[in-house]
Structure formats: C-alpha cells, structure tokens
C-alpha cells in the first residue's frame, strides 16, 4: 500500500543522477507560492506550534504509560491482598492459636 509506484519501463531513480549531482525537485506553483509567502516571524510561530505539539504528544505518551503502570500495580495489589486474605482465613480456620489471635485482632466473638 505504501510502496512507491513507477511507470512501466522507468526504473526508480536514485536521489542523485549518475554524475553524482543532487536531483532537483520541482514543486507545483501552489507550493512555490506558499513557500515564498513565509517570513521569519511566520516560520518562528510555526516552529513554536510544532514544538508545542511534540511536547503534548510526549506528555500524553508519558501519562498513558503512568496510567497503565498504576492500573497494573493496583490490580496486582488487589489480587495479592485477596489471595493472602484467603490463605490467612484458611490457616486461621485450621489452627486454634491463629484463630484466637485473629479473634483478638478483629474483636470478633
């Protein structure tokens, strides 16, 4: 889909001709006029806009990774707490000394 297409019988050209000179790229008049209209202040504003966009994209990526890390940590901690509470309940059920200690901690009957 992204492959360059060339007319049959015309091999793809390199970036330079056989003599080693750089190839000239001609833009349509619309783009030539657009480039001619650019001034130093307009280019400075464009640079600032691009920099701001890049900064926002980096910040979004960082925050997304932080969110995923926090979600993973929370789910892992919840699963571990649930597993350990089941193990403790099983042990307390089978060991009278632990049952007495658990009753002392929880204040149960």
Chimera marker file (.cmm) of the C-alpha trace (Angstrom):
<marker_set name="trace">
<marker id="1" x="0.000" y="0.000" z="0.000" r="1" g="1" b="0" radius="0.5"/>
<marker id="2" x="2.806" y="2.417" z="0.837" r="1" g="1" b="0" radius="0.5"/>
<marker id="3" x="5.108" y="1.133" z="-1.868" r="1" g="1" b="0" radius="0.5"/>
<marker id="4" x="6.197" y="3.656" z="-4.456" r="1" g="1" b="0" radius="0.5"/>
<marker id="5" x="4.725" y="3.044" z="-7.889" r="1" g="1" b="0" radius="0.5"/>
<marker id="6" x="6.701" y="3.688" z="-11.038" r="1" g="1" b="0" radius="0.5"/>
<marker id="7" x="5.604" y="3.750" z="-14.643" r="1" g="1" b="0" radius="0.5"/>
<marker id="8" x="6.474" y="0.567" z="-16.526" r="1" g="1" b="0" radius="0.5"/>
<marker id="9" x="9.810" y="0.789" z="-18.273" r="1" g="1" b="0" radius="0.5"/>
<marker id="10" x="11.012" y="3.575" z="-15.942" r="1" g="1" b="0" radius="0.5"/>
<marker id="11" x="13.199" y="2.239" z="-13.146" r="1" g="1" b="0" radius="0.5"/>
<marker id="12" x="13.058" y="4.091" z="-9.821" r="1" g="1" b="0" radius="0.5"/>
<marker id="13" x="15.521" y="6.955" z="-9.708" r="1" g="1" b="0" radius="0.5"/>
<marker id="14" x="18.128" y="7.444" z="-7.028" r="1" g="1" b="0" radius="0.5"/>
<marker id="15" x="18.443" y="10.646" z="-5.041" r="1" g="1" b="0" radius="0.5"/>
<marker id="16" x="21.235" y="11.697" z="-7.385" r="1" g="1" b="0" radius="0.5"/>
<marker id="17" x="21.954" y="11.222" z="-11.070" r="1" g="1" b="0" radius="0.5"/>
<marker id="18" x="24.875" y="9.100" z="-12.342" r="1" g="1" b="0" radius="0.5"/>
<marker id="19" x="27.194" y="12.127" z="-12.312" r="1" g="1" b="0" radius="0.5"/>
<marker id="20" x="26.662" y="12.447" z="-8.530" r="1" g="1" b="0" radius="0.5"/>
<marker id="21" x="24.745" y="15.739" z="-8.663" r="1" g="1" b="0" radius="0.5"/>
<marker id="22" x="21.713" y="16.266" z="-6.484" r="1" g="1" b="0" radius="0.5"/>
<marker id="23" x="18.382" y="15.921" z="-8.240" r="1" g="1" b="0" radius="0.5"/>
<marker id="24" x="16.153" y="18.986" z="-8.471" r="1" g="1" b="0" radius="0.5"/>
<marker id="25" x="12.625" y="18.588" z="-7.171" r="1" g="1" b="0" radius="0.5"/>
<marker id="26" x="10.044" y="20.889" z="-8.678" r="1" g="1" b="0" radius="0.5"/>
<marker id="27" x="7.006" y="21.739" z="-6.651" r="1" g="1" b="0" radius="0.5"/>
<marker id="28" x="3.693" y="22.842" z="-8.156" r="1" g="1" b="0" radius="0.5"/>
<marker id="29" x="3.052" y="26.616" z="-8.306" r="1" g="1" b="0" radius="0.5"/>
<marker id="30" x="0.722" y="26.441" z="-5.309" r="1" g="1" b="0" radius="0.5"/>
<marker id="31" x="3.534" y="25.187" z="-3.067" r="1" g="1" b="0" radius="0.5"/>
<marker id="32" x="6.068" y="27.560" z="-4.586" r="1" g="1" b="0" radius="0.5"/>
<marker id="33" x="3.771" y="30.468" z="-3.716" r="1" g="1" b="0" radius="0.5"/>
<marker id="34" x="3.221" y="29.100" z="-0.207" r="1" g="1" b="0" radius="0.5"/>
<marker id="35" x="6.953" y="28.846" z="0.460" r="1" g="1" b="0" radius="0.5"/>
<marker id="36" x="7.527" y="32.321" z="-0.999" r="1" g="1" b="0" radius="0.5"/>
<marker id="37" x="4.938" y="33.798" z="1.420" r="1" g="1" b="0" radius="0.5"/>
<marker id="38" x="6.731" y="32.501" z="4.516" r="1" g="1" b="0" radius="0.5"/>
<marker id="39" x="8.538" y="35.110" z="6.561" r="1" g="1" b="0" radius="0.5"/>
<marker id="40" x="10.834" y="34.791" z="9.532" r="1" g="1" b="0" radius="0.5"/>
<marker id="41" x="8.088" y="35.570" z="12.112" r="1" g="1" b="0" radius="0.5"/>
<marker id="42" x="5.673" y="33.112" z="10.457" r="1" g="1" b="0" radius="0.5"/>
<marker id="43" x="8.316" y="30.396" z="10.484" r="1" g="1" b="0" radius="0.5"/>
<marker id="44" x="9.074" y="31.135" z="14.146" r="1" g="1" b="0" radius="0.5"/>
<marker id="45" x="5.381" y="30.762" z="15.029" r="1" g="1" b="0" radius="0.5"/>
<marker id="46" x="5.226" y="27.535" z="13.039" r="1" g="1" b="0" radius="0.5"/>
<marker id="47" x="8.272" y="26.216" z="14.924" r="1" g="1" b="0" radius="0.5"/>
<marker id="48" x="6.597" y="27.052" z="18.239" r="1" g="1" b="0" radius="0.5"/>
<marker id="49" x="3.397" y="25.289" z="17.187" r="1" g="1" b="0" radius="0.5"/>
<marker id="50" x="5.299" y="22.197" z="16.144" r="1" g="1" b="0" radius="0.5"/>
<marker id="51" x="7.316" y="22.193" z="19.378" r="1" g="1" b="0" radius="0.5"/>
<marker id="52" x="4.135" y="22.533" z="21.445" r="1" g="1" b="0" radius="0.5"/>
<marker id="53" x="2.532" y="19.662" z="19.530" r="1" g="1" b="0" radius="0.5"/>
<marker id="54" x="5.567" y="17.434" z="20.079" r="1" g="1" b="0" radius="0.5"/>
<marker id="55" x="5.640" y="18.301" z="23.799" r="1" g="1" b="0" radius="0.5"/>
<marker id="56" x="1.943" y="17.476" z="24.178" r="1" g="1" b="0" radius="0.5"/>
<marker id="57" x="2.416" y="14.177" z="22.356" r="1" g="1" b="0" radius="0.5"/>
<marker id="58" x="5.348" y="13.221" z="24.609" r="1" g="1" b="0" radius="0.5"/>
<marker id="59" x="3.390" y="14.213" z="27.710" r="1" g="1" b="0" radius="0.5"/>
<marker id="60" x="0.356" y="12.188" z="26.570" r="1" g="1" b="0" radius="0.5"/>
<marker id="61" x="2.573" y="9.140" z="25.982" r="1" g="1" b="0" radius="0.5"/>
<marker id="62" x="4.193" y="9.531" z="29.407" r="1" g="1" b="0" radius="0.5"/>
<marker id="63" x="0.840" y="9.936" z="31.188" r="1" g="1" b="0" radius="0.5"/>
<marker id="64" x="-0.638" y="6.947" z="29.339" r="1" g="1" b="0" radius="0.5"/>
<marker id="65" x="2.305" y="4.778" z="30.437" r="1" g="1" b="0" radius="0.5"/>
<marker id="66" x="1.964" y="6.075" z="34.004" r="1" g="1" b="0" radius="0.5"/>
<marker id="67" x="-1.769" y="5.295" z="33.970" r="1" g="1" b="0" radius="0.5"/>
<marker id="68" x="-1.139" y="1.759" z="32.734" r="1" g="1" b="0" radius="0.5"/>
<marker id="69" x="1.566" y="1.210" z="35.350" r="1" g="1" b="0" radius="0.5"/>
<marker id="70" x="-0.717" y="2.438" z="38.150" r="1" g="1" b="0" radius="0.5"/>
<marker id="71" x="-3.591" y="0.290" z="36.931" r="1" g="1" b="0" radius="0.5"/>
<marker id="72" x="-1.313" y="-2.759" z="36.769" r="1" g="1" b="0" radius="0.5"/>
<marker id="73" x="0.029" y="-2.068" z="40.262" r="1" g="1" b="0" radius="0.5"/>
<marker id="74" x="-3.484" y="-1.618" z="41.693" r="1" g="1" b="0" radius="0.5"/>
<marker id="75" x="-4.861" y="-4.795" z="40.118" r="1" g="1" b="0" radius="0.5"/>
<marker id="76" x="-1.780" y="-6.779" z="41.191" r="1" g="1" b="0" radius="0.5"/>
<marker id="77" x="-2.014" y="-5.455" z="44.761" r="1" g="1" b="0" radius="0.5"/>
<marker id="78" x="-5.742" y="-6.224" z="44.921" r="1" g="1" b="0" radius="0.5"/>
<marker id="79" x="-5.185" y="-9.759" z="43.625" r="1" g="1" b="0" radius="0.5"/>
<marker id="80" x="-2.338" y="-10.334" z="46.090" r="1" g="1" b="0" radius="0.5"/>
<marker id="81" x="-4.397" y="-8.989" z="49.012" r="1" g="1" b="0" radius="0.5"/>
<marker id="82" x="-7.319" y="-11.215" z="48.065" r="1" g="1" b="0" radius="0.5"/>
<marker id="83" x="-5.093" y="-14.281" z="47.746" r="1" g="1" b="0" radius="0.5"/>
<marker id="84" x="-3.345" y="-13.604" z="51.048" r="1" g="1" b="0" radius="0.5"/>
<marker id="85" x="-6.630" y="-12.982" z="52.860" r="1" g="1" b="0" radius="0.5"/>
<marker id="86" x="-7.915" y="-16.343" z="51.591" r="1" g="1" b="0" radius="0.5"/>
<marker id="87" x="-4.724" y="-18.042" z="52.761" r="1" g="1" b="0" radius="0.5"/>
<marker id="88" x="-4.905" y="-16.391" z="56.192" r="1" g="1" b="0" radius="0.5"/>
<marker id="89" x="-8.573" y="-17.330" z="56.556" r="1" g="1" b="0" radius="0.5"/>
<marker id="90" x="-7.758" y="-20.933" z="55.640" r="1" g="1" b="0" radius="0.5"/>
<marker id="91" x="-4.898" y="-21.031" z="58.187" r="1" g="1" b="0" radius="0.5"/>
<marker id="92" x="-6.991" y="-19.403" z="60.937" r="1" g="1" b="0" radius="0.5"/>
<marker id="93" x="-9.718" y="-21.932" z="60.304" r="1" g="1" b="0" radius="0.5"/>
<marker id="94" x="-7.322" y="-24.851" z="60.873" r="1" g="1" b="0" radius="0.5"/>
<marker id="95" x="-5.034" y="-23.547" z="63.677" r="1" g="1" b="0" radius="0.5"/>
<marker id="96" x="-6.604" y="-22.717" z="67.035" r="1" g="1" b="0" radius="0.5"/>
<marker id="97" x="-3.754" y="-20.397" z="68.085" r="1" g="1" b="0" radius="0.5"/>
<marker id="98" x="-4.107" y="-18.329" z="64.942" r="1" g="1" b="0" radius="0.5"/>
<marker id="99" x="-7.895" y="-18.368" z="65.346" r="1" g="1" b="0" radius="0.5"/>
<marker id="100" x="-7.520" y="-16.905" z="68.835" r="1" g="1" b="0" radius="0.5"/>
<marker id="101" x="-5.045" y="-14.297" z="67.563" r="1" g="1" b="0" radius="0.5"/>
<marker id="102" x="-7.380" y="-13.376" z="64.689" r="1" g="1" b="0" radius="0.5"/>
<marker id="103" x="-10.299" y="-13.077" z="67.111" r="1" g="1" b="0" radius="0.5"/>
<marker id="104" x="-8.151" y="-10.825" z="69.292" r="1" g="1" b="0" radius="0.5"/>
<marker id="105" x="-7.263" y="-8.619" z="66.275" r="1" g="1" b="0" radius="0.5"/>
<marker id="106" x="-10.742" y="-8.403" z="64.799" r="1" g="1" b="0" radius="0.5"/>
<marker id="107" x="-12.592" y="-8.223" z="68.067" r="1" g="1" b="0" radius="0.5"/>
<marker id="108" x="-14.973" y="-10.970" z="66.991" r="1" g="1" b="0" radius="0.5"/>
<marker id="109" x="-16.822" y="-13.410" z="69.272" r="1" g="1" b="0" radius="0.5"/>
<link id1="1" id2="2" r="1" g="1" b="0" radius="0.2"/>
<link id1="2" id2="3" r="1" g="1" b="0" radius="0.2"/>
<link id1="3" id2="4" r="1" g="1" b="0" radius="0.2"/>
<link id1="4" id2="5" r="1" g="1" b="0" radius="0.2"/>
<link id1="5" id2="6" r="1" g="1" b="0" radius="0.2"/>
<link id1="6" id2="7" r="1" g="1" b="0" radius="0.2"/>
<link id1="7" id2="8" r="1" g="1" b="0" radius="0.2"/>
<link id1="8" id2="9" r="1" g="1" b="0" radius="0.2"/>
<link id1="9" id2="10" r="1" g="1" b="0" radius="0.2"/>
<link id1="10" id2="11" r="1" g="1" b="0" radius="0.2"/>
<link id1="11" id2="12" r="1" g="1" b="0" radius="0.2"/>
<link id1="12" id2="13" r="1" g="1" b="0" radius="0.2"/>
<link id1="13" id2="14" r="1" g="1" b="0" radius="0.2"/>
<link id1="14" id2="15" r="1" g="1" b="0" radius="0.2"/>
<link id1="15" id2="16" r="1" g="1" b="0" radius="0.2"/>
<link id1="16" id2="17" r="1" g="1" b="0" radius="0.2"/>
<link id1="17" id2="18" r="1" g="1" b="0" radius="0.2"/>
<link id1="18" id2="19" r="1" g="1" b="0" radius="0.2"/>
<link id1="19" id2="20" r="1" g="1" b="0" radius="0.2"/>
<link id1="20" id2="21" r="1" g="1" b="0" radius="0.2"/>
<link id1="21" id2="22" r="1" g="1" b="0" radius="0.2"/>
<link id1="22" id2="23" r="1" g="1" b="0" radius="0.2"/>
<link id1="23" id2="24" r="1" g="1" b="0" radius="0.2"/>
<link id1="24" id2="25" r="1" g="1" b="0" radius="0.2"/>
<link id1="25" id2="26" r="1" g="1" b="0" radius="0.2"/>
<link id1="26" id2="27" r="1" g="1" b="0" radius="0.2"/>
<link id1="27" id2="28" r="1" g="1" b="0" radius="0.2"/>
<link id1="28" id2="29" r="1" g="1" b="0" radius="0.2"/>
<link id1="29" id2="30" r="1" g="1" b="0" radius="0.2"/>
<link id1="30" id2="31" r="1" g="1" b="0" radius="0.2"/>
<link id1="31" id2="32" r="1" g="1" b="0" radius="0.2"/>
<link id1="32" id2="33" r="1" g="1" b="0" radius="0.2"/>
<link id1="33" id2="34" r="1" g="1" b="0" radius="0.2"/>
<link id1="34" id2="35" r="1" g="1" b="0" radius="0.2"/>
<link id1="35" id2="36" r="1" g="1" b="0" radius="0.2"/>
<link id1="36" id2="37" r="1" g="1" b="0" radius="0.2"/>
<link id1="37" id2="38" r="1" g="1" b="0" radius="0.2"/>
<link id1="38" id2="39" r="1" g="1" b="0" radius="0.2"/>
<link id1="39" id2="40" r="1" g="1" b="0" radius="0.2"/>
<link id1="40" id2="41" r="1" g="1" b="0" radius="0.2"/>
<link id1="41" id2="42" r="1" g="1" b="0" radius="0.2"/>
<link id1="42" id2="43" r="1" g="1" b="0" radius="0.2"/>
<link id1="43" id2="44" r="1" g="1" b="0" radius="0.2"/>
<link id1="44" id2="45" r="1" g="1" b="0" radius="0.2"/>
<link id1="45" id2="46" r="1" g="1" b="0" radius="0.2"/>
<link id1="46" id2="47" r="1" g="1" b="0" radius="0.2"/>
<link id1="47" id2="48" r="1" g="1" b="0" radius="0.2"/>
<link id1="48" id2="49" r="1" g="1" b="0" radius="0.2"/>
<link id1="49" id2="50" r="1" g="1" b="0" radius="0.2"/>
<link id1="50" id2="51" r="1" g="1" b="0" radius="0.2"/>
<link id1="51" id2="52" r="1" g="1" b="0" radius="0.2"/>
<link id1="52" id2="53" r="1" g="1" b="0" radius="0.2"/>
<link id1="53" id2="54" r="1" g="1" b="0" radius="0.2"/>
<link id1="54" id2="55" r="1" g="1" b="0" radius="0.2"/>
<link id1="55" id2="56" r="1" g="1" b="0" radius="0.2"/>
<link id1="56" id2="57" r="1" g="1" b="0" radius="0.2"/>
<link id1="57" id2="58" r="1" g="1" b="0" radius="0.2"/>
<link id1="58" id2="59" r="1" g="1" b="0" radius="0.2"/>
<link id1="59" id2="60" r="1" g="1" b="0" radius="0.2"/>
<link id1="60" id2="61" r="1" g="1" b="0" radius="0.2"/>
<link id1="61" id2="62" r="1" g="1" b="0" radius="0.2"/>
<link id1="62" id2="63" r="1" g="1" b="0" radius="0.2"/>
<link id1="63" id2="64" r="1" g="1" b="0" radius="0.2"/>
<link id1="64" id2="65" r="1" g="1" b="0" radius="0.2"/>
<link id1="65" id2="66" r="1" g="1" b="0" radius="0.2"/>
<link id1="66" id2="67" r="1" g="1" b="0" radius="0.2"/>
<link id1="67" id2="68" r="1" g="1" b="0" radius="0.2"/>
<link id1="68" id2="69" r="1" g="1" b="0" radius="0.2"/>
<link id1="69" id2="70" r="1" g="1" b="0" radius="0.2"/>
<link id1="70" id2="71" r="1" g="1" b="0" radius="0.2"/>
<link id1="71" id2="72" r="1" g="1" b="0" radius="0.2"/>
<link id1="72" id2="73" r="1" g="1" b="0" radius="0.2"/>
<link id1="73" id2="74" r="1" g="1" b="0" radius="0.2"/>
<link id1="74" id2="75" r="1" g="1" b="0" radius="0.2"/>
<link id1="75" id2="76" r="1" g="1" b="0" radius="0.2"/>
<link id1="76" id2="77" r="1" g="1" b="0" radius="0.2"/>
<link id1="77" id2="78" r="1" g="1" b="0" radius="0.2"/>
<link id1="78" id2="79" r="1" g="1" b="0" radius="0.2"/>
<link id1="79" id2="80" r="1" g="1" b="0" radius="0.2"/>
<link id1="80" id2="81" r="1" g="1" b="0" radius="0.2"/>
<link id1="81" id2="82" r="1" g="1" b="0" radius="0.2"/>
<link id1="82" id2="83" r="1" g="1" b="0" radius="0.2"/>
<link id1="83" id2="84" r="1" g="1" b="0" radius="0.2"/>
<link id1="84" id2="85" r="1" g="1" b="0" radius="0.2"/>
<link id1="85" id2="86" r="1" g="1" b="0" radius="0.2"/>
<link id1="86" id2="87" r="1" g="1" b="0" radius="0.2"/>
<link id1="87" id2="88" r="1" g="1" b="0" radius="0.2"/>
<link id1="88" id2="89" r="1" g="1" b="0" radius="0.2"/>
<link id1="89" id2="90" r="1" g="1" b="0" radius="0.2"/>
<link id1="90" id2="91" r="1" g="1" b="0" radius="0.2"/>
<link id1="91" id2="92" r="1" g="1" b="0" radius="0.2"/>
<link id1="92" id2="93" r="1" g="1" b="0" radius="0.2"/>
<link id1="93" id2="94" r="1" g="1" b="0" radius="0.2"/>
<link id1="94" id2="95" r="1" g="1" b="0" radius="0.2"/>
<link id1="95" id2="96" r="1" g="1" b="0" radius="0.2"/>
<link id1="96" id2="97" r="1" g="1" b="0" radius="0.2"/>
<link id1="97" id2="98" r="1" g="1" b="0" radius="0.2"/>
<link id1="98" id2="99" r="1" g="1" b="0" radius="0.2"/>
<link id1="99" id2="100" r="1" g="1" b="0" radius="0.2"/>
<link id1="100" id2="101" r="1" g="1" b="0" radius="0.2"/>
<link id1="101" id2="102" r="1" g="1" b="0" radius="0.2"/>
<link id1="102" id2="103" r="1" g="1" b="0" radius="0.2"/>
<link id1="103" id2="104" r="1" g="1" b="0" radius="0.2"/>
<link id1="104" id2="105" r="1" g="1" b="0" radius="0.2"/>
<link id1="105" id2="106" r="1" g="1" b="0" radius="0.2"/>
<link id1="106" id2="107" r="1" g="1" b="0" radius="0.2"/>
<link id1="107" id2="108" r="1" g="1" b="0" radius="0.2"/>
<link id1="108" id2="109" r="1" g="1" b="0" radius="0.2"/>
</marker_set>
